Amino acid sequence: MPTPLKAASILAWCCLAIVLAGCRNSLSTQYGLSDGSDARYSPASVSLFRNLCIENGKPTIVVRSFSPRAMTRLKAIVWSPDSFEPHDPAALLWIDRWLSSGERTLVYVGRDFSPTADYWAQAAGEFVNSKQTMKNSVYAREQQAVELATLDKMRSRVRSNVVTPWCVFDHSTGNEEKVTNLKGPWAESTDATKTRLFVRSYPVPYSAESLASFQDELDWQPKDTGVKPANTSGYELSWQDSDAKMLKTVKLLSQEGLPNMESLLATHDDRALISECTSPRWGKSRVIVLSNSSLISNLSLITPENLGLAKKLIDKLPNQTIGFLAGSMDPPVRKDDFSSQQKGFEMLTMWPLNVISLHAVFLGMLVLLAAFPIFGRAKRLPAKSTREFSQHIEAVGGLLAKSQDQSYALATLAEYFRVVRKEPTSPWANLDPMIQQEPTSPFQTPS
């Protein structure tokens, strides 16, 4: 029976072979997801890493919000944000309290890498090696360029240094590089030339000097003071909305102390790939920072060396509930749990009622169409014809029945045969031989 790592490697290679065979429409570009069909078919998702956690006896869930229940239930979180933007202070405060509430582990994945672009680069090479058409190779190169341009656009929206509560991400380096030399405790028994690791931005530990510099550069408002700070550490001479978020983080670190950062895996020039951050206020909790997703993405885990490094990371996680968090927006922070906060029609927007509601609406539309099959403008029904003499007879009979006068009815029939039918000798014409006067209607008003 194959081991979990071998099984995962076989599964990943099969997925790659299917897509390279020409199934372009089956490729998803979703980043950081861990569940659903989009995650299974995306090189940039982490569904394979999540499956490895499950195979190693670690239960997993998807995190959609920060709530009191998540505070107690989750023992580890794997956070793969699809953004370079500084995080919301409320979300960071919840994470800080969560880390301080017990022995917790946060795995934070940097964004500065595109596994999808790496996939298209491999696909272009595979097309050439297998003598596929030039059209497929050109298409792969075009898609690679699109993914890299998208990543560059996201990176250009933030400053060259992005502050987090655990470390600083240095985005001031040059082009992306493939790692060929490794150092650190996790570099042992790992052949760097066989790994699929890339680096551009990387985490940098705090120091008292750097923290003071960040605060001086962020703590200013040109609209209020008109004073511009010195341009250091790559900060531009302009105020950005994200600066306020980073300033709150810097002030919090100034008050509560700086975390310690230890490099577990780094390049030959000391650029950290995997780091572990600890702090006295977190107790036994820790934050494991990955420079990017080239270690745990679906595409990277095809490489056996990356699988070995992922296994070391999984060994650092507890054998309790692990939450997987992704997306371009920070999760909402809830004061109450789902059952007490979501009320009324808000329940219909949450899982699983949101899916059930859609199906119920669709079914209701089918029922309405079946019960009222009217298509187009409504038409008038044809009016009843008044040319049938039988209807006149029925009307006269109805009036006679309403009169409740037998003599009047007989006189009317006799009058009909004498006047209309011209049959004075008919037995019907002699029904009123005793009545000589003209018959009168009981409905007439007496004179």
Residue pairs with C-beta under 8 A, 6 or more apart in sequence:
2 10
4 52
4 55
4 56
5 52
5 304
5 307
5 308
5 311
7 55
8 48
8 51
8 52
8 55
8 301
8 307
9 301
9 302
9 304
9 307
11 48
12 48
12 298
12 299
12 301
12 302
13 302
15 40
15 41
15 298
16 119
16 122
16 299
16 302
18 26
19 26
19 27
19 41
19 119
19 123
20 123
20 126
20 127
22 136
24 139
26 41
27 41
27 42
27 43
27 119
28 37
28 38
28 39
28 41
28 42
28 45
29 42
29 44
29 116
29 147
30 38
30 39
30 42
30 44
30 45
31 42
31 44
31 45
31 80
31 82
31 115
31 116
31 293
31 326
32 44
32 45
32 46
32 80
32 81
32 82
32 109
32 293
32 326
32 327
33 39
33 42
33 45
33 46
33 47
33 326
34 45
34 46
34 47
34 49
34 50
34 60
34 62
34 78
34 324
34 326
35 47
35 50
35 62
35 324
38 45
39 45
39 46
39 47
39 298
40 47
42 116
42 298
43 115
43 116
43 118
43 119
43 297
43 298
43 299
44 114
44 115
44 116
44 293
44 297
44 298
44 299
45 297
45 298
46 78
46 80
46 293
46 296
46 297
46 298
46 324
46 326
47 298
48 298
48 301
49 78
49 296
49 297
49 298
49 301
49 310
50 60
50 78
50 324
52 301
52 310
52 311
52 314
53 60
53 314
53 317
53 322
54 60
56 314
57 319
58 76
58 314
58 317
58 318
58 319
58 320
58 322
59 320
59 321
59 322
60 321
60 322
60 323
60 324
61 74
61 321
61 322
61 323
61 324
62 323
62 324
62 325
63 70
63 74
63 77
63 323
63 324
63 325
63 331
64 331
64 351
65 331
65 332
65 333
65 334
66 91
66 94
66 95
66 98
66 331
66 332
66 333
66 334
67 333
67 334
67 336
67 337
67 338
68 334
68 335
68 336
68 337
69 337
69 338
70 98
70 323
71 94
71 97
71 98
71 101
72 101
73 321
74 98
74 104
74 321
74 322
74 323
75 102
75 103
75 104
75 105
75 318
75 320
75 321
75 322
76 104
76 105
76 106
76 107
76 317
76 318
76 320
76 321
76 322
76 323
77 95
77 98
77 104
77 105
77 106
77 107
77 322
77 323
77 324
77 325
78 107
78 109
78 296
78 322
78 323
78 324
78 325
79 106
79 107
79 108
79 109
79 325
79 326
80 109
80 293
80 324
80 325
80 326
81 87
81 109
81 111
81 326
81 327
81 328
81 330
82 111
82 326
82 327
82 328
83 111
83 154
83 328
83 329
84 111
84 112
84 154
84 155
84 157
84 158
84 162
84 171
85 157
85 158
85 242
86 158
86 162
86 163
86 164
86 242
86 245
86 246
86 249
87 164
87 245
87 330
88 245
88 330
89 245
89 248
89 249
90 330
90 333
91 330
91 331
91 333
92 164
92 165
92 249
93 333
94 333
95 106
95 165
96 165
96 252
96 281
96 282
98 104
98 106
99 106
99 279
99 282
99 285
99 287
100 281
100 282
100 283
100 285
102 283
102 284
102 285
103 283
103 284
103 285
103 318
104 282
104 285
104 286
105 285
105 286
105 287
105 288
105 316
105 317
105 318
106 285
106 286
106 287
106 288
107 287
107 288
107 290
107 313
107 317
108 164
108 166
108 287
108 288
108 289
108 290
109 290
109 292
109 293
109 296
110 169
110 201
110 202
110 203
110 289
110 290
110 291
110 292
110 293
111 154
111 292
111 293
112 151
112 155
112 169
112 171
112 176
112 200
112 201
112 291
112 292
113 151
113 176
113 198
113 200
113 292
113 293
113 294
114 147
114 148
114 150
114 151
115 293
115 294
115 297
115 298
115 299
115 300
116 143
116 147
117 144
117 147
117 148
117 151
118 196
118 198
118 294
118 299
118 300
119 299
120 140
120 141
120 143
120 144
120 147
121 140
121 144
122 299
123 140
124 137
124 140
124 141
124 144
126 132
127 133
127 136
127 137
127 140
128 137
155 171
158 171
158 242
159 171
159 234
159 235
159 236
159 240
159 242
159 243
160 170
160 171
160 172
160 233
160 234
160 235
161 168
161 169
161 170
161 171
161 172
161 214
161 233
161 234
161 235
162 168
162 169
162 171
162 246
163 214
163 246
163 249
163 250
164 249
165 249
165 252
165 253
165 259
166 203
166 259
166 261
166 277
166 287
166 289
167 203
167 204
167 205
167 206
167 259
167 261
167 275
167 277
167 289
168 203
168 204
168 205
168 206
168 210
168 214
169 201
169 202
169 203
169 204
170 201
170 202
170 203
170 204
171 200
171 201
171 234
172 234
173 200
173 201
173 202
173 271
174 200
175 200
176 198
176 199
176 200
177 198
177 199
177 200
178 196
178 197
178 198
179 192
179 195
179 197
179 198
179 199
179 267
179 273
180 192
180 193
181 192
181 267
181 268
182 190
182 192
182 195
182 197
182 265
182 266
182 267
182 268
182 273
183 265
183 266
183 267
183 268
183 270
184 263
184 264
184 265
184 266
184 274
185 264
185 265
186 264
186 265
186 274
186 309
186 312
187 265
187 266
189 308
190 305
190 308
190 309
191 305
194 303
194 304
194 305
195 303
195 305
195 306
195 309
196 294
196 299
196 300
196 302
196 303
196 305
196 306
197 273
197 294
197 295
197 300
197 306
198 292
198 294
199 267
199 271
199 273
199 291
199 292
199 294
200 292
201 291
201 292
202 271
202 272
202 273
202 291
203 261
203 272
203 275
203 289
203 291
204 210
204 272
205 260
205 261
205 275
206 253
206 258
206 259
206 261
207 258
208 258
210 233
211 250
211 253
211 254
211 258
213 232
213 233
214 233
214 246
214 250
215 247
215 250
215 251
215 254
216 229
216 230
217 229
217 230
217 232
217 233
217 235
218 235
218 243
218 246
218 247
218 250
219 247
220 227
220 228
220 229
220 239
221 239
222 228
222 238
222 239
223 239
228 237
229 235
229 237
231 237
256 279
256 281
257 279
257 280
257 281
258 279
259 277
259 278
259 279
259 282
259 287
260 277
260 278
260 279
261 272
261 275
261 276
261 277
261 289
262 275
262 276
262 277
262 278
263 270
263 272
263 274
263 275
264 274
264 275
264 276
264 288
265 272
265 273
265 274
265 309
266 272
266 273
266 274
267 273
271 291
272 289
272 291
273 290
273 291
273 295
274 288
274 289
274 290
274 291
274 295
274 309
274 313
275 288
275 289
276 286
276 287
276 288
276 289
277 286
277 287
277 288
277 289
278 285
278 286
278 287
288 313
288 316
290 296
293 300
294 300
294 306
295 306
295 309
295 310
295 313
296 310
296 313
300 306
301 307
301 310
325 331
334 341
335 341
338 350
342 350
347 353
348 354
348 357
399 443
400 408
400 409
400 412
403 409
403 441
403 442
403 443
405 442
407 432
407 435
408 439
408 440
408 441
408 442
410 431
410 432
411 431
411 432
411 435
411 439
412 439
413 428
413 431
414 428
414 429
414 430
414 431
414 432
415 439
416 428
417 423
417 424
417 426
417 428
417 429
418 424
418 429
423 429
432 439
